[in-house]
Amino acid sequence: MKYINVEEFDVNFPDKAPLKDFFLLTGGFLAVLFILFLISGFFVDSIIYSLPESISAKIESKIMNTANFQKINFSKYSLAEENKLQKIVNFLTSGDKKLQNRKFKVFVVHSKEVNAFAIPGSKILVTDSLLKEIDNKNEINFVLAHELGHFAHKDHLKSLGRQFILLGLSTVFLGENSSATNFLINSIGKMELKYSQKQELKADLFAVDLLYKKYGDAECAIAFMKKISGKNKLDKFVYFFATHPHPEVRIDAIKNEINRLKYNT
């Protein structure tokens, strides 16, 4: 009988490294959750987009009643300016199948930030700093049409639905306060930035179509984006982590849409 030295074997350690197995299993599990999130997000987007506008408006109103949105200051900057913008919005939405049955309200608010926001409850916020940067009516037309695009595409509800899916998947499979949950949320959060950028581009293209239908001209969209591009000197890489694409990316998309629809002829 052949002699075998039992010291050559250690029954306390398996053939494979347990740490390696752990990372493989964890990585595979997280990959499955990523796939589930993508599939669920696709179905949620489809369902929300098919909702009647009346139902979408009611849901947004409920969201607007939450604590976070109640903190928004709707202080009056200029009633005259608000009335001007309100007339533009009323004109843009009249006759549009996706928007004509909703009553939108424009607010001009004090802020150092040059921006405009579409918020749940059919409300559009425009900062006074943005108005100071506007040179003509055509530019503000594009800004308002862009914000209306978010309502037409139901971007608020889509984003909220995807957040609920992410929260539900992470809580059910990983627990509320685990390191794996935080990793999943952070990872998908970066992916959602790209999703947000796509929403912004779609809102741009919606604005192009709406402006041409209502005014017969969509070139103002390019002029406004060039203005933003000229004043913003940040490196393009910064926009990879931003909710908005780089202005030059938006300009190219707008130009392609105008050429595709032959709005420049």
N, C-alpha and C positions, 0 to 999 in steps of 0.2 A: 504494500500500500504506500502511495506517495505521501510524503510528509508535507503538510500545509501549515505555514506559519500564520496563526490566527491574528497576529499583531498587524499583518498586512491589511486586514480588513477592519473597518470601524463601523459597526452596525448602527451607530448613533447618527451617521450622516448619510443622506441619500445620494444616489449617483449624480443627480443634477443639483445645481445651486438653487436653494429655495428662493433667494432674493431675485434671481433671474426669472423664475417662474412667476413670482409675485408681480413683477413689472409687466410680464407678458400678459398675464390674466387681467391686470388692471387696465393696461393699454387696450386690450381687446374689448373689455367691458365698456370703457369710455367711448371707443369707436362705435360700438353698437348704439350707445346713447346719442352720439352725434347723428348717426343715420336716422334714428327714431325722431330726433328733433327736426331734421330736414324734411322728412316725410310728413310729419304732423304739421309743420309750418306751412308746407305746400297746401295741404287740405284746409287748414284754417284760413289761409289767404283766399282760397277759392270760395269758401263758404261766406266769408265776410264780404267779399266783393259782390256776391250775388244777392246780398241783403237789400231789400227796398230802402230807398233813401229815408223814408219816414221812420223806419226802425233804427237805421244808423243814427239819425238825429237824436232819437230818444236815448239810445245807449250813450252817445256822447254827452248828452245833458246830465245823465247820471254820473258820468266820469267827472264832469265839470263841478259837481257838488262835493267832490272829495276835498280833503284838507289842503293838499298841495296846490290845487288850482284856486282855492279860495284865497290864497295868499297873494295872488296876482293883483297888482295895483292898477285899476282902471281909471286913474286920475286924469282929468281933462287937461289936455295941452292946448288945443285950439278947436273949439266947436266948429268953426268955419272950415278948418282943414279936414276934420272928420266928415263933415257933410259932403265935401268935394270927393273924398275917397269913397264914401258910401254910394254916391251917385255912379261912380265908375263901376263898383262891384255890382250894383243893381243892373247896370247895362250889360256887363259881362255875363251875368247869370241868366238874363232874360233870353228865353228861347233855347237854352242849353238843356238837353234832356236829363243830364245827371245832376244839375244844380238848380233848375228853375223852381222846384218845389220846396226849396229850403230858404229860410230867411237868414241871411248873413249880416253880421254887425261888425263894423270897423271901429277900432279904438286907436287913437294916437296917444302914446305914452312917453313920458320923460325917460330917457336912457342915453348913456354915453355910447352904447353899442349901436353900430349901424346895422340894423337888421329888421326883419319882419317875421311874424310867427303865425302859423295856423294852429289854433288850439281847439280842443273839443268843445262842442256847444255852438258850432258855426260862427266862431269869433276869429277875427283877424286883428292882430296887434302890429302896429307900425310905429317904430321909434321916431322921435323928433329928430334924432341925429341922422337917420336915413333920409328924411325929407329934406334936410339941409344939403344932402349930397345929390339930390335929384335935380337935373337940369331942365327937364321938360316933362310934359304929361305922358309921353310915350313910355318913358322909363318906369314911371310908377304903374302904368298899365301892365307892364310885364311883371313887376313885383306882385301885384295883386292877383294877376292871372296864375302866377306860379303857386301862390298860396291856395288858391281855389283848386288847383290841381291835386293838392294833398287831400282835400275833401272829396273830390271826384273819385280818387283812387282808394279812399277810406284808409289812408295810411295810419291814422291814429289807432283805429281799431285793430288793424293788422299787427302793429307793433305791440299793442297791449296783449293780443292773443298769443303772440309768440313768447312774450314774457311769462305768461301764465303756463305755457307748455314747458318752458325751461325750468320754471320753479317747480312745477308738478313732477317732472322727470327726475330732477335732482333730489327732491324731497323723498319721493317714493323709493328710489333705488339707492340713494347715497346718504340720506338723512339731511337734516336741516343745516347743521353746523360742522360738517366734516371737511377735511382738507381737500378731498376728492371733489366735493360739491363746489368749493371755491375755485378749484382748478377748472372744472367744467364751465362754470359761469363766466370766468374770466376769458377762457378760450372761445366760447361761443359769443361772448360779448364783442370780441375783436372781429369775429365773422359777421356779426350784426351791423358793425360799422359799414362794411361793404354793402350790406343789404340796404342800409339807410342811404348810402350814396346812390344806389340804383333808384330809390324812391325820389331823390332829388332830381335826378336826370329825367325821370318820367314826368315829374311835375313841370320841368322846363319844357319838355316836348308838348305836354298838354297846353301850356301857356302859348306856345308858338301856334298851335292849331286854333286855339280860342281867339287869339288876337287877329289872326288872318280872317277868321270867319266874321268877327265883329267890326274890324277896322280895315280889312283888306291889306294889312301890312304887318309883318312879323320881324322885320329887320331891327326893330328897337331892342329885341332880346339880345342880339349880338352886340349892339352898342353898349347896353348896360353891363353885360358880362366883361367886355373889354375894359370898361371903367374900373370894375372890381379887380381885374387882372393887373391893371396898371398900378393900382394903389397897394396891392398885396404883394410884397417881395419875399414872402416865406418860401423856403425850399419846397419843391413838389413833394418830397418824401413826407413832409409834415401832414399832408392831406390824406396820406394812406391811413392815418389814425383819426381822421376827422369825419364828421357826419356828412360833409359836403365834398364833392369832388373838386379837384383843382379847377379854377375858372377856365383855363385853356381847354381842359377836357370837356367842360360844359359848352364852350364856344364851338368846338368841333362837332359835338352831338347836335347842337342847334342848327349849324350850317348844313349838316347831312340831312336833317329832317326837312329843312326848307327846300333843299335841292330835291329830295325824294318826292315831296308833295308838289313840287314845282310852284312854290309860293313866291319865287323870285322872278317869275316871268310875267 
